[in-house]
Amino acid sequence: MEDANVTVTTLADLLNSPRPLTATASSPFSSTPPPNRSTIRRVLTALPRPTVLVGTLTLPSHSPPCYCLRFSDASAAVCCDLLHFRLAALNRQIRVTAWNFLPFKCHGRDVAHHGLLEIISWRFSDPNNGSKSNPVDSLPLAPDCQQSGASARSVHGLLESVGPVSVVPCTMAASSSDLNSGSKVNLQGFLVQLLCCECRLCGSREILIEKLKNSREEHSFTKLEIVYFCGSASSWHPAITKLIGTRVVVSGLKKKLVYVTKKESRVMYVTMDESVLHVGSCSEKCAPSLKSGIKGKGECGAYTGVVKGVYLQGMVLELDHDVWLLLTDQLHTSMHGLRVGSILSVRNVHFVDPKFSWTKIIILGACIKTSIIVQSFSPLETACNVVSPSTGMLGKFTQSLPLSARLWVLLLISSFRKKFAGILSDKEILGSKHKEGLVQIYAGSLFPPSVFQTQHGAFVGLCTHDLNGCGRELHCGFLKLVVPLSIFICHCIHTLLRILKAENHCKLLPVGNHFSILSREATCNDSSFRRIVRSEDLGVVLLGYLKQCSSIKALGIRNGNIVHEEERVVHEGRHLLQSVLIANEVVHEAKSNNKSCLVFKVDYEKAYDSVSWNFVLYMLGKTGFNSKWVKWIEGCLKSASISVLVNGSPSTEFLLKRGLRQGDPLAPFLFNVVAEGLNGLIRRAKDENLYKGFQIGADLVDISILQYADDTIFFGEATMENVTAIKAILRTFELASGLKINYAKCCFGAFGQSHQ
């Protein structure tokens, strides 16, 4: 009898909930520890009292790409995944006592709201269902199962691998009534590989249900057989995937000679209208066999780990330390539950060491045989993987590459989309069905023809998996990481920290086309010791715009904003990283030569939120933008409205009066235009001899201000006149632009000799 405190809810109520929910009897971290991350993730909202769901577990429909199990009640139906799967639960009413529910929107479908139900604990509503007195669960593969004929065959074996669902043109009909009709149909189905027993009894034509009651040790599973689940049996894909590693018997099969290609054929078993699947109700699963001495050369094996990160629109999962799972298009589009915090068991995956010069990782490359089973659901409020299948030329191009090159192209796509957002359309970057995009053009120019692998469909790919060199890796160490400037700086810092583990307190200096590692402490006869590190060792290609100033022939980084001639970044004979390290050089020279130097690090208070729109428009006009363009920007700024979530419900929308929206692709460019105003004030103060910068090097290059986004550092002579000038400049800039200075967080310092 149920506890009186238990509440029964419906799927319609869950779909109307604005946030993900959980109904578990214990702490959500009891089974799955949260991933070790510096960022704090929100835990699923727990219901205040025990809540159960009552509904029916069914197989999916035949509409791709969603091949999840379905859970439905009288109010709605949603995708679902469950632990402790049993064949007897299908098409029967179950009572879900512990669950997670994650609503999501699925674009391009008739229904706007969808959801994923993660079933943690369940039982049959009718106690007589699934009774242990019946040791074998049996279900027909077709809705209208017929009596099997005398020629029907049965197989008994361990379920080794499951291929993806695909559509194959063939000359056999979908039902047994007209197998010999010879009519051509597009047959939907998937292939299953079984390690079958070769003993005399299992090789007979009799149904082998009784063999499931015997122990595994009484059989010898050595012969590999293929069973083609086709027609109405294709909907069994998620259920069969759950049974990987389990002993099964499939009866009512037809043994046929199937032509994989025009010249190659395979003998396999094909499901019929009378086919039945039998599974032991208490069947033990066979643990995956792990190959010893994996060298990362494409060996096939199994791996279990916690998802620590989901990247590149769900195509890449971070598992544990320096282990990355690279998915195929089929796995990427068909599984919703690959969330941060989940524990995954990955079968038939290729282990690859890409030997990149810019990172050390192990790639787990999925292929046509790979299956992923969620062993424990995530307790965190993380997004579901809901994407549409790729149909463009870029998707086919990526899938034809080796695993390490495939990961590199995905990183390239991410860099190009971030860099060219708002400048180029997605179609220009990624291409279309009939035209190559910028990513494919660039990547294709680097790969020799030998890198590309012949692509097969799901049917041919699984049949010839061990023959076509799946997982075969080519040397891809020549591939360089393509990054924007901000990521390039972070990569250089990461490389520097890695060197610091081997060297004693070093700093990075540019020398020509190389990087110099200069020891701060090691000196010999008052001269610094240097070790040269080639820039090629970084393994990075810089992605960005360069603008050449007509008067001084210097290059400046350009992100769509105005670059003043004095804000030069690249000079002939110097390295691009020099502007990034110039602050370090100023301090180093001031200390080494005992020069007087003032350094003032500015911190803006709510920088993006406090920018005055009138100042933005004023600066656009002053920097030479057309009046029509300025009107367009004004329309973009003043047309925005926002609402505030109060107790989970949005308030009435209201208009903004100032500020730039963070996350808006236009915001960084407009903020750079605003920052140009501060540069103008500094230049005017220097022209009026009100401010004196710090001079560095033999050429006495004058350094007065360095800016990167909202980070600003002033350099100058350590005098009270300069301090007064900086304060006056910042106050003037604050009144004009609205950017208020937070002096409590600003940093001030002076180096070398100073009389004041």
N, C-alpha and C positions, 0 to 999 in steps of 0.2 A: 504494500500500500504506500502511496506517495506521501511525502511529508506535506503537512498543510501549508508550510511556508514556501513551497515551490510554486513558481509562476510559470504558466505556459504562454509563450508568445508566438507570433506568426512572422513569416518572412516579410509580409507587407509592412509590419511595424519596424523591422530592421532596415528595410530599404528607405523608409522615411526618416531614419536617424541621420543627422548630419555628420556624425563621427563614427569611427570604428569602435566596436564594442567587444567585450569578452565576458564569458560566463564560465568561470572555472572555480572549483571548490577550494583550491589552494593558491599560494602565491604564483604568479606567472613565471617566476624565475626558478621554480622548483625543479623543472626538467631541462630548461635551456638557459644557460647563463647569458647575460647581455654581452654583446661584443665589446672588446676592450678598445674603446674609442675615447678620444678627448672630448668630442662633442657629446652633449647630453641629448638623448633621444627620449621622446615621450612614450610612456608605457600605455598599452591599450586601456581604455576606460572600462573599469569593472562595474558590472551591475550590482546594486546594493543587496540583492537577495538571489537565492538560487533560481535560475531560469532555464527551462528546457524547451526544446523544439520537437514537434512531432510531425513527421512527414515521410515521404517515400524516396528511396535512393534509386535512381534510374541511370541508364546509359545515355550518352549524348545523342543528339540528332545527327543527321548527315550533312549539316551545314558547316563547312570549315570557316575560320581556322580554329574554332574553339572545340576541342575534343576532351573537355573535362567531364567528370561525372556530374550528374545533376541531382539536386535535392529540391523537392517540391512539396508544398502543402496546398490547402484549398485557396490560398491567397496569391501565391506567386511561386516562381521557380528560379533558382540561382545555381551558378557553378559551385562545386564543392570538392574538397579533398578530405580524406579521413585516414586516421591511424587505425591499425588493427583491422585491416580490410578482410571481409569474408565474402565468399561468393554467394552465400545464402541471403545476404542483406539486400541484393539487387531485387528490385520490383516488390519489396516488402516494406511495410511500415516499421520505422525504427524511432526510438526515443533518444534524442541527443541531449546528454546531460552536461557536457562540457564542450565549449566551442568558442571560436573567434569569428567575428563577422567584419568584413572589410568592404564597404561600398565603393564602387568605382563607376566612372562613365565610360561607355564603350562607343566611340564615334563610328558612324556609318551603319548603325543598326537601327531597327525599328523602335526598340525600347531604349529610352534615354538613360535609365538607371539600371545598373547591374550590381552584382556583389559576389564576393567569394566567401563561402562558409567553410571554415576549417574545423572539422569535427575531431575533437580530441578524445572524447569518451562517449560511447553509445551502447545501446542494447535493443533487443527486439521488443516491440510493443506487446506482441503475443509471446508469452513464455514458451509456448510449444514450438515456435519457430527456432531453428538453429539449435535444436536439442543435441546434446553430446551423444545421445543414444544412436544418432545417425552419423557415422564417422566420415561420410562422403557427401559433399555438396555438389549437386548436379543441376545444370541449367542448359536449356537448348540455346543454340546460337542464333536461331531464326525465330521470329515471332510465331509462325505457324509450323511448328516442328512436325515432320512426318515420320512414319516408321522406317527405320533404316533397312535397306535391302541386303540381300545375301552377299553382294559384292562390296559392301562398305568396309572400310579399314579403320583401325584404331592405332594410336601411338601412345606410348607411355614413356615419359622422360622428364628431365629437369629443364625448366624454361630458362634458356641461356640469354637471348636477346630479342628485342622487339624493334622492328623498323617503323618509320613514320607512315602515316596514312597518305596514300597517293592514288591518283587516277591513272589507270593503265588501259590503253586501247587493246582489245583482244577480240577473238572470234568465238568466244564461248559465252553463253547466255548467263544471266544472273540467277536463274532457277534451274533445278534439276530436270524439270519437265521438258525443256527444249535445249538440252546440252548439245545435241547433235544438229541443231538448226543451222549453225554456221553463220549466224547473223553477227555483225560487228557491233560491239557495245563498248562504252567507256566504263570500265569496271573499277569501282573504288574498293580499296583494301589495303592490307599491310602484311608483311612477312614476319614470321616468328621462327626462331631457331631453337630447336630442342636437342638436348643430348639424350638420345634414346637408349633404352636397355636392349642389348642384343641376345639376351637369354632365349631359350627355345620357346618358353611360354609367352613371353612378351612379343615374340615374332609371329605368333599365330594371328588369325583373323578375328579371334574372339574378343569381346569387349573386356577390357582389363581393369574394371572398376575394383575388383577384389584385390588387385595388386597394390592399390593405394593404402590398404589396411596393413600391408606388410612393412617391415623396416627397410630403410634405404640400403642397408648393408647386404640385403639379399639380392640386389640387382647390380648390374655393371653398366653405368651410363657412359658410353664411349662413342657411339655413332651419332654424327650430326645429321639431323633431318630438318627440312624446311616445311612449314605449314603456312599456306596462303589463306588468311582470313579475308574473304571477299564478299561483295554484295552486302546483305543485311548484317553479316558478321563483322563488318568493318567498324561498327559502332562499339565493339568490344575493346577498342584500343586502350583506353585508360584503365579498364579492369585487368587486362592481360599484363599491362606494365606493372601493376601492383603485385602481380604474382611472380615476378622475376626471381629466380632462385628456388622456386617451389616445384614439387613434383605434381604433374598434371597428367590426365588422360583425356585425349580428344577422340571421340568415337564418331562414326558416321561420315568418314572422310573418303574422298576419291583420290586414288593415286594416278597422277597424270604426268605426261611429258609436256613441259611448258617451255616455249621458246623465249629465252631471255633477250636475245638479239636475233637477227636474221640468220646467223650462222651458229649460235650457241644455244643449247637447250639444257634444261635441268629437270630431273625427276623430283617431284614434290607432291605433298598432300594438299588437297584443295577442299575447303569446307563446302558442305552442301546444305540443302534445306533441312535435312535430318540430322545434322551434326550437333553433338552435345559435348559440353565441357564438364569435366569431373575433377574436383579438387578435394583433398582430405581436409576435413573441418579443423583438425588439429595438426596440420602438416607443418613440419619444421622446415625453415628456410635454409638453403645451402649458402654458407658464407662465401663471398667471392674469393677466388684464388689470386693472391698477390704474387706477381713475379719478383723474385729476388734480384738484386743488382740492377735496378732500373737506372739507365744512364741518360735518360732524356733524349733519346733518339727516335721517338715515335712509338715506343712500346705501348701495348694495350694493357690496361689494368683497371683497378677500381680505387676509389678514394672517398673518404667520408670527412666532412669538415663543416665548420660554422661559417655562414655567409657574413662577412664583415663589411662588405661594400658592394653596391650595384652601380655600374658605370656604363657610359656610352649607350644610353637608352636601353639598358638591360641586356646588352649583348655580352658583357664581361662581368663576371662575379669574382670578388676577392674572397678566397677561402684561406683562412689561417695566415701564416706569415710567408709572404712572397710566393704564394700559390694562387694562380688566376685561372678561372674556368672560362673558356671561350666557347660560346654556344653556336649552334647552327641556326639557320633561319627557321627550321621546323620546330626545334625546341624553344626558340625565342618567342614564337608567336602562339604556341599551344599551351604553355604553362603559366598560370597566374601567381602561384604561391612561392616564387623564388624571391623571398624577401630577406632584408637584413635581419639577422638574428636566428634564421632557420638553420636546422642541421640537415644537410643534404647527403645522400648516398648516391654517388655517380658510378655507374657500371659501364664497362667497355669504353673507356676514355683513353686518349693517347697522351703520354707524358713527353713533353718537349722542353728542352733547354734552348732558348732562342739565341743565347750568346750575344745579346745586344751589348754594345760598348757603353750604353748610358744607364743600364740597370741590370740587376741580377734577379731573375724570377724563374719560376717553373710554370709552364703553360699546360693546363689540362685541356686538350683539344677534343671537343665533341665531334662525332662523325655520325654516319647513317645508323650505326648500331648502338649508339649511346642512349642510355636511359637514366633519368634522374628521378629519385624517390625522396620525398620529404619525410625524414624520420622524426622530426620534432618541429612543431610550428613556432614561429617567432612570437614572443610576448610584446614586441615593440610595435608602435604605431607607424609602420613603414608602408610605402605604396606598393600596390600590386603591379605585376608586369603585364600590361595590357597594350599591345601594339598590333599593327596591321602588317601582313607579310610584304616584303620588299619585292617590287615588280620592275624596277628600273635596271639599266645596264650596269650600274655600280654594284648592285647586289650580286649579280652573276659574276662580275669581275672579281669581287672580294672572295666569293666562295670557291673560285678557281685557283686561289693562291694557297701556298703552304700555311700552316697554322701560325708560325711566327710572323710571316709577312701579312697575314690576315689581321692580326692584332695591331700591327703597325699602321695599316690602312685605316682601321677604326679610330686610332689615335689621331691620324691625319685628318679624318673627317671632323672630329671634335675641334681640333685647332682651327681648321678653316672656317667652321661655322661660327666659332667665337670671334675670330678676327674680322670676318667680313660681314657680320650681322649688321643689317641696315645699309650695307653698301652693295652687296650682291644678293640676289634672291637664292632661296634654297635650290631652285631648279638650275641656276647657273653654277652653283657649287657642287651639287650632287648629280646633276644630269637628269635625264628622263629615260623613257623606254627606248627611244631611238637616237638619243644624242648624248655624247659624253660630257660630263661636267668637269669643273676645274680639278677636283680631287683625282678623278680617273686619268685625266690628261697628265697631271704631274706624276702620279704613282706609276702609270704605264711607261713613262719615259725612263724610269729607273730599273725596271725589271727586264732581264733578258728573256727571250721566248722559252727557254728551258724551265723557267720557274713555274709557268702556268700548267695546271693539271687538268686532264680531261674530266669533264663533269658528266656524271650519270644520274639518271632518275633514282628515286627511292627503291624501286623494284630491282633494277639492274645493279645499283650500288651495293645493296646488301648481298645479292647473290655472288658478286665478284669482289667482295670486300677484301678478302685475303689475297687476291691475285693482282689487284690494280694498284697496290702500294699505298693504301690509305694510311695516313700518318707519316708517310715518307717526308723527311725534312731536308731542305737544301740550306746551304750556308747563307744566312741573312744578316751577318755582322756588318755588312756595308750600309745597312739602313740607318739613317740618322733621325733622331727625334726632331720633328718640325714643330716649333713652339713660338708663341708671341713673346714679346720682350719681357713682360712681367714674369712669365713662367721660366723664361731663359735665365733671369736673375736668380730665381729660386733654385733652379737646377745648378747654377754655378755655386751658390751657397752650399747646396747639398754636397756637391763635389768637393768643395773646400773642407767641409766638416769631415768627409771621408778621408781626406788627405791628412787632416789634423790628428787622426788616430795613429797615423804612421809617422808623422813629423811632429816636432815640438813647437806649438804655437806659431803657426805660419799665417801670413796674409797673402792675398792674391794681387798681383800687379800685371798690367799689360805691357809686353815688350814686343813691338813689331806685330808679327802674326802669331805669337806664342803667348802663353801665360807664364809668368814668373812666380815661383813660390819663394817669398822672402821671409826668412826667420826673424822675428822681432828681437829675440834674445841673443842668438848666436852671432857674435861679432869677432872678427879677427883683425887686429891692427886698425881698429875703428872703421872697418869696411864691412858691409853686410854680405852675408853668404846667400847666394841665389841658386835655385835649381829650376831648370826650364821644363815646363810641361806643354806639350803640343796642344793646340786648340782642337786638333782632330780627335784627341783622346776624350774630349767631352761628348762626342757623338751627337751634336746638336746642330740643326739648321735653323737659323733665325728667320722668323716670319714677320714682316712689317712693311711699312711704306718709308721711302726716303725721299727727301726734297733737297734739291741743290739750290743754294743761294747764289744768285747771279753775280754778286759783287766779290765774294770771298771764296767761291768755289768750295764751300763746306757743305756737308750733308747734315740734315736734321731729321729726327724721327717725326713722322707725320701721321696723325690718326684722324685726319679730316679737319684739324683745327689750324689756326694761324701759327706759324713758327717764325719767331723773330730771328734776324740774322745773328744776334749775339747768343741765342740759345742753340749754339751749334753742338752737335753730338759726335759726328764722325769727321775726322780730318784725314787728308792724304797721309799715309804712313803710320796711322794710329789705329788702334782697335776700337770697335764699337763699345766695348765694356768700360772704356775710360770714363765716360760721364757717370756711370754707376759708382765707380770707385774714387771719384774725384774728391768726395768728402773725406774719405780715409787718407788720401794723399795730402789734403790741406792740413789735417791734424798732425800727420806724420812730419811734414816739413816744419810746421810751427814748433813742434817739440824738438826735432833734430837740430834746427838752426837757431833755436831760442828766439823765434820771432813772436811779435805781439799779434794775437789772433782772437777774435770774438766769434763765438758760435751760438746761435739762437735757434732752437727748434720750436716751430709754431704748431699749436694744436687748435684747430677750429672747433667750435661748439656746435654740434649737429650740422656739419658742413652742408650736406645736400639739402637738408630741410629748411635752411634759413636763407637761401639765395634769393635776392630780390629780382623779380621778373623784369622790372624796369631797367635794372642794371644789365641784365642779360641782353635785352633788346638794344640798349645803348652801345654795348661793346660789339654786338654784331654789326651795327651801323658804322662804328669807328674802324673796324677791321676790314671794311670794304664789301660786306655782303649786300646783295641787291635788296631794295626795299620790299619787293614781292616775296623774296625768301624770308625776310624778317617777319612779314605778316603771317607767313605759313607757320613759323616757329611760335609766334604769339598765339595763333590758333591752337596749336598742339598743347601749349602750356595752360591756356585758360579754359580749354574745353574739358579738362579732366575733373572727375568727381570721385569721391571716396565715401565709404561707409565704415563704421566701426562695429566689430562683433561684441555684443553685450550678452553674456551668458550663452554664447553659441549662436545668437541670432543677430543678423545684420541690422544696423540702425538705418534711419533715413539718409540718403546720400546728400552730401553738401559739397560746395565748390571750394577749391583751394585758392589761396591768395599769394603764396610764395613757395619756393622750394622746387627741387628737381626730384623726380621719382626714381629711387634706386631700383635697378633692374631694367629700367627703360634704356634701350640701345642708344637713344639720343642723349641721355643724361651725361655720360662722360665727356662727350664732345662739347656740350654747352658749358660744363664746368671748366674745361680747359680754356674756353673763351673768357670766362669770368676771371680765371687765374691770370690771364694775360694783363688784366688791369693792374695787378700788383707788380708785375714786371715793369709796366709803364711808369709806375710811381718810383720804383727803384732807379730806373734809368734817368728820370727827371731829377731825382735827388743827387745823383752822381754828376749830372751835367751842371747843377747849381753848386757843386762842391759842398753839399750838405751831408754826403755820406761817402765814405772811402772803403772800397772793397779790399780783400786780401790778395796780394800779388804772389804768384807761385811760379817756380821754375826760372830757367835762365832768361826766358823771353818775358818774364814778369806779366804773365797772363792774369788779368783781374777777375777774381771770383767774388761775386756778391750775393747770389741767391741760387739755390737749387730747388727744383719743384718736381714732384711726381704725384699726379692727381691732387689730393688734398694734403699731402705731406710737403712741408716747406722748411728749408733751413737757410738762415742768413749767415754769411761770412763777412768779416770786415776787420779793420784795425780795432784793437781793444781800447777804445776811447769813450769818454762819456758823451761826446758829440754824436758818435755813432749810435749809442744806446738811445739817446733822445730822438735821433732821426728815425730809428726803427719803430719806436713807440708812436711817433707822430704819423709815420707811414701806415702802420697797422690800424690806427684809429681812423685815419682818413678812408682807408679801404673798407673798414667796417661800416662806416656811415654810408658809403656809396653802395656797397654790394650786399650788405646785410650779414656778411660772414663775421660773426662775433668771435673774438679770440678768448680761449679758455686759459687764462694765465696760470691757473692752478696746475695745469697739466703741461705747460710749456717748460722747456729745459734751456738753461742759460749757462754758458761757461766761457772761460778765457784761458789762453795758453801763452806761454812765453813771457817775456818781460813786458811790464806795463807800469806806467807811472801813476795810474789812477786805479 
